[in-house]
Amino acid sequence: MRTKTLKRLLRVGAVGLLIVAVAIQLVPYGRDHTNPPVTMEASFDSAATRELARRACYDCHSNETEWPWYTHVAPVSWLIQDHVDEGRAELNFSEWDKPQPEAHEAAEVLAEGEMPPWSYTLGHPEAQLTEAETRQLTAGLSASFGGEKNAERVDEHD
């Protein structure tokens, strides 16, 4: 008798979970994957810095996000949309006509290993930088936006 009850409970639980999984697909947040227009691209010190930044940073820090199929499935879509919104708010390489007060910290955050996040590189192996590429991108970001003098220059766009 206990085995039948347990099997029934598991079946009801599985059906309930399936219903919830389908129902959350109706929540619209994280589904509008239209990118805002690029209003002004950042000025990088070199084409190499730009390409490394595109590879490792642009999905979250630009208006040129690529939205793979799984970004359309809740709850993953909610998490990714939140990460992109947060990334664009911190630093947006596509809106250089607006103040980017955190730009001067980009090199430091990269050098400290905080970016790109490991959770992002799991699904995007192309964003995994070698040590040499990390050093090259860190130097390029520092030359492009680093230091207090450059931070003041970037803030002058206001």
C-alpha positions in Angstrom: 0.0 0.0 0.0 2.8 2.4 0.9 4.5 1.9 -2.5 1.3 2.7 -4.4 0.8 5.9 -2.4 4.4 6.9 -2.9 4.2 6.3 -6.7 0.9 8.3 -6.8 2.4 11.1 -4.9 5.5 11.2 -7.2 3.2 11.1 -10.3 1.1 14.0 -8.9 4.2 15.9 -8.1 5.7 15.4 -11.5 2.5 16.6 -13.2 2.3 19.6 -10.9 6.0 20.5 -11.7 5.2 20.1 -15.4 2.2 22.5 -15.1 4.3 25.0 -13.3 7.1 24.8 -15.9 4.6 25.4 -18.7 2.8 28.2 -16.8 6.0 30.2 -16.1 6.6 30.4 -19.9 3.7 32.9 -19.9 5.6 35.4 -17.8 6.9 37.9 -20.3 10.1 39.2 -18.5 13.2 38.1 -20.2 11.5 37.4 -23.5 11.9 40.7 -25.4 15.4 40.1 -26.9 15.5 43.1 -29.1 18.7 45.0 -28.6 18.6 48.8 -28.2 20.4 50.7 -31.0 24.1 51.3 -30.8 24.3 55.1 -30.3 28.1 55.5 -30.0 30.7 52.7 -29.8 33.5 53.0 -27.4 36.9 54.1 -28.7 39.4 51.3 -28.0 43.1 51.7 -28.1 43.4 49.0 -30.8 41.5 46.6 -33.0 42.9 43.7 -30.9 41.4 45.2 -27.7 38.1 45.7 -29.4 37.9 42.1 -30.7 38.8 40.6 -27.3 36.2 42.9 -25.6 33.6 41.8 -28.2 34.4 38.1 -27.5 34.4 38.3 -23.7 32.3 41.3 -22.7 29.8 42.4 -25.4 27.0 39.9 -24.6 26.4 41.7 -21.3 28.1 45.0 -21.8 26.7 46.2 -25.1 23.5 46.6 -27.1 24.8 43.8 -29.4 23.8 40.8 -27.2 23.4 37.5 -28.9 20.4 35.6 -27.6 20.7 31.8 -27.9 17.6 29.6 -27.8 17.8 28.9 -24.1 17.4 32.6 -23.3 13.8 32.2 -24.4 13.0 29.6 -21.8 11.9 30.7 -18.3 13.3 30.8 -15.6 16.7 30.9 -17.4 15.4 33.8 -19.5 14.7 35.8 -16.3 18.2 35.2 -15.0 20.0 36.1 -18.2 17.8 39.2 -18.8 18.7 40.4 -15.3 22.4 39.8 -15.9 22.3 41.7 -19.2 20.3 44.6 -17.7 22.8 44.8 -14.8 25.8 44.6 -17.1 24.6 47.3 -19.4 23.9 49.5 -16.4 27.4 49.1 -15.2 29.2 49.6 -18.5 27.8 49.7 -22.0 30.2 49.8 -24.9 27.4 50.7 -27.3 26.3 53.9 -25.5 29.5 55.8 -25.3 27.6 59.1 -25.8 26.3 58.6 -22.2 28.4 58.7 -19.1 30.2 55.4 -18.3 31.5 56.1 -14.8 32.6 52.5 -14.3 34.7 52.3 -17.5 38.0 53.1 -15.7 37.4 50.0 -13.5 37.0 47.5 -16.4 40.7 46.6 -16.5 40.9 46.1 -12.8 37.8 43.9 -12.7 39.2 41.8 -15.5 42.7 41.5 -14.0 41.1 40.4 -10.7 39.3 37.6 -12.4 35.8 38.9 -11.7 35.0 39.2 -15.4 33.9 37.4 -17.4 32.0 35.4 -14.7 32.6 31.7 -14.7 28.9 31.0 -15.1 29.0 32.9 -18.4 32.1 31.2 -19.7 30.5 27.7 -19.1 28.0 28.4 -21.9 30.3 30.6 -23.9 33.7 28.9 -24.2 34.8 31.6 -26.7 34.7 34.1 -23.9 37.3 32.1 -21.9 40.5 34.1 -22.3 44.0 32.6 -22.0 46.3 34.3 -19.6 48.0 36.1 -22.4 44.7 37.3 -23.8 43.6 38.5 -20.3 46.9 40.4 -19.9 46.4 41.9 -23.4 42.8 42.9 -22.8 43.6 44.3 -19.4 46.3 46.5 -20.9 44.1 47.5 -23.7 41.2 48.4 -21.4 43.5 50.3 -19.2 45.0 52.2 -22.1 41.5 52.9 -23.5 39.6 53.8 -20.3 41.8 53.3 -17.2 42.9 55.7 -14.6 41.3 58.7 -13.0 42.3 61.0 -15.9 40.4 58.8 -18.4 37.6 58.4 -15.9 37.1 62.2 -15.9 37.2 62.3 -19.7 34.6 59.6 -20.0 32.3 61.4 -17.5 32.5 64.6 -19.6 30.0 63.2 -22.1 27.2 64.4 -19.8 
